[in-house]
């Protein structure tokens, strides 16, 4: 099962992307973890280390896919 991380900040852009991601991926084939950086700021460093520059972003196999632009990680600190 592939591990996927979806980082977001809870903004309207992020919530829309979260809804789409949830619908697109089969939970029996993918381990999808939603990480709300607005409420769990302790994971911002983790996101930065993976290469996330802005949210919403999806990380699959350590590859970052930036989706639209909601907020820069620097704005969440």
N, C-alpha and C positions, 0 to 999 in steps of 0.2 A: 504494500500500500504506500503510495507516495504521500509525503508530508508536504503540506502547503500552509503558508502563513499569510493571512490577510491583515495588513496593518491599516488602521484608519483612525480618525479623530472624532467621528460622530457627526461631522458636518453633513449637510444635505447631499453634497457630491459623494461623500463616503458612504452614506446610508444607501444611496441609489446603487452604487457599485457593489456594496455588500449584498443587496437583494439579488442582483444579477449573478454574482459569483456563486451564491448559495443555490440558485436555480440551475446553473450551468454544470456543476460538478456533482457526480454521483458519490454520495457519502460512503457507499460500500467499496468504492475504488480509491478514494482519496481521503486522507486524514487532514481535514481543513480546520485550522485554528484561527478564530477571529481575535485579533488583538486590538483593543480600543486604547490607543495611546493617550487619549484625553483623560481616561480614568485610571490607567495603569502606566504612569510615567516612568516607572522603574524599567520598562522594556524599551525605552527610547534608545539607550546605548546599544542594546542587542540589534535593533533595527538598523542603526547607523553602521554597525560592524558588518551587517549583511549587505550594505550598499544602498539602503533605502534613503532617498533624499527628500521625498515628499510623500504625502498620503492623499488618496488611497494607493496602496501598492500591494502586489501579490508576489510572494517569494516561493518559487518552486525549484527544488534541486539547487539551492543557493543562487539562483538567477532571479533578478528583480525585474518585475514588470510594473512600471509606473502607469497608473490608470488616471487619466485626466489630471487635474491639479486642484487639490482641496486646500492643502497647507504644507509649507515646508516644515521639516522636523525641527528646525531652529525656532519656529514659532510655538512649538509645543513644550519647549523647555521652561 
